[in-house]
Amino acid sequence: MKEFALKGDIVFTSSMEEFSVHSSAYLVVEHGTVAGIYDVLPEKYKDLVVYDKGNALILPGFVDLHTHAPQFNQIGCGMDDELLSWLSEYTFPEERRFEDPDYARELYGAFVDTLAVCGTTRSVLFATIHKHGCELLVELLKNKGLSAYVGKVNMDTNAPDFLTEDTEQSLRDTEALIEHWKGGALVKPIITPRFAPTSTRRLLKGLGDIALKYRLPVQSHLSENRGEIAWIAELFPEHDAYYKVYEHYHLFGDTPTLMAHCVHLTDEEIAHLAKVDVMPVHCPDSNLNLTSGLMPARRMLNQGVRIGLGSDVGAGHAIFMPQVIVRAIQVSKMYAMQHPKDKALTLPEAFYMATKGGGQFFGKVGSFEPGYAADMLVIKTPSYKDRLSVVERLQYFIYHGDTSDISERYVAGKRIDSCEAYL
């Protein structure tokens, strides 16, 4: 349906400071975008189809800016390890299995279904090195009606033989996928070196050239773990900071760029993130599980850095973004106890990161301001919560709710049906 309205208790964050609340209001959708919010429908909408959701909450869909689709089956595995040993012992052997098209279809299918059930309407995904698997993941996302950036992972050194690519073949496969995907409305390609340690200089240069040629966004990892940072210093002695490796090869701000984790950055490095508008993706569960550290989110916000949130499955153990929102707040409280000048994140701030803040990577996404994509969730809360305010019921859902509370999901005004979770 090209034009319709949802009626209910509408909540979103147009800014980080506070929630915008419209009780018992109409959210009008035209051609997949938000036309406006009205307490009373104007005369021009007198014939509009209205779906009255009672006092259900109507929220923007969640945006997950960093997760690894092939790690879905290893959630919870190896959480006593730190990053580098965890990759070697668990992740790399699991990603090898995606050579098998049947395995890839089964696992990617379960992953995509679970994204939908969790209300994650937009995501930025790592696949594996396998070209056919990337094509399959794109197909499944498109068929489900979800929006995503999907990256074919590139790695040609410092990895097991079964995941070490020929450099030129890796670049050819990447460009072939781009040519196949370009022009897609909902699912698009993103340049994805796994991280600098598993990339030769030739691979990094080739990927940077492709990013510039097609004006494509970039995603990778940055300063997640102290051992990783020390390894970078050994591998790339010509650069005196980790980010400069990416920047040298046009993979850091020349096109829109996401860098996951960013736990261990100096004030100078944080200021440079703001200058070149590279967006760090805060993955609080992963940073705790792999003993990576506490991301200084407030320090970044104070310097003008835009931050998104990521589940980072499988180092993170929850795909459900409300749990990531809560963990980001809790981690910031832990950080604030150690650094009293850096106050903890508030719920509106963390909610903004998981909606409009992360949605900016996709364009006008994650808010209900006019012209934004109509990515919507309908949330039912228990009847005994009816005495609470709209914001209090939202707080209940974020801190205590689960996927069963989401009764409807929409991406660009189109309802997502046939959802099954594998949690």
Sequence and secondary structure as in RCSB ss.txt:
>XXXX:A:sequence
MKEFALKGDIVFTSSMEEFSVHSSAYLVVEHGTVAGIYDVLPEKYKDLVVYDKGNALILPGFVDLHTHAPQFNQI
GCGMDDELLSWLSEYTFPEERRFEDPDYARELYGAFVDTLAVCGTTRSVLFATIHKHGCELLVELLKNKGLSAYV
GKVNMDTNAPDFLTEDTEQSLRDTEALIEHWKGGALVKPIITPRFAPTSTRRLLKGLGDIALKYRLPVQSHLSEN
RGEIAWIAELFPEHDAYYKVYEHYHLFGDTPTLMAHCVHLTDEEIAHLAKVDVMPVHCPDSNLNLTSGLMPARRM
LNQGVRIGLGSDVGAGHAIFMPQVIVRAIQVSKMYAMQHPKDKALTLPEAFYMATKGGGQFFGKVGSFEPGYAAD
MLVIKTPSYKDRLSVVERLQYFIYHGDTSDISERYVAGKRIDSCEAYL
>XXXX:A:secstr
  EEEEEEEEEE SSSS  EEEEEEEEEEETTEEEEEESS  GGGTT  EEEEEEEEEEE EEEEEEEGGGGGGT
TTTTTS HHHHIIIIIHHHHHGGGSHHHHHHHHHHHHHHHHHTTEEEEEEE  S HHHHHHHHHHHHHHT EEEE
E EE  SSS GGG   HHHHHHHHHHHHHHHTT SSEEE BEES GGG  HHHHHHHHHHHHHHT  EEEEES  
HHHHHHHHHH TT SSHHHHHHHTT SSSS EEEEE  S  HHHHHHHHHHT EEEE HHHHHHTT     HHHH
HHTT   EE   BTTBS   HHHHHHHHHHHHHHHHHH TTS    HHHHHHIIIIIHHGGGSS SS STTSB  
EEEE   GGGTTS HHHHHHHHHHH  GGGEEEEEETTEE        
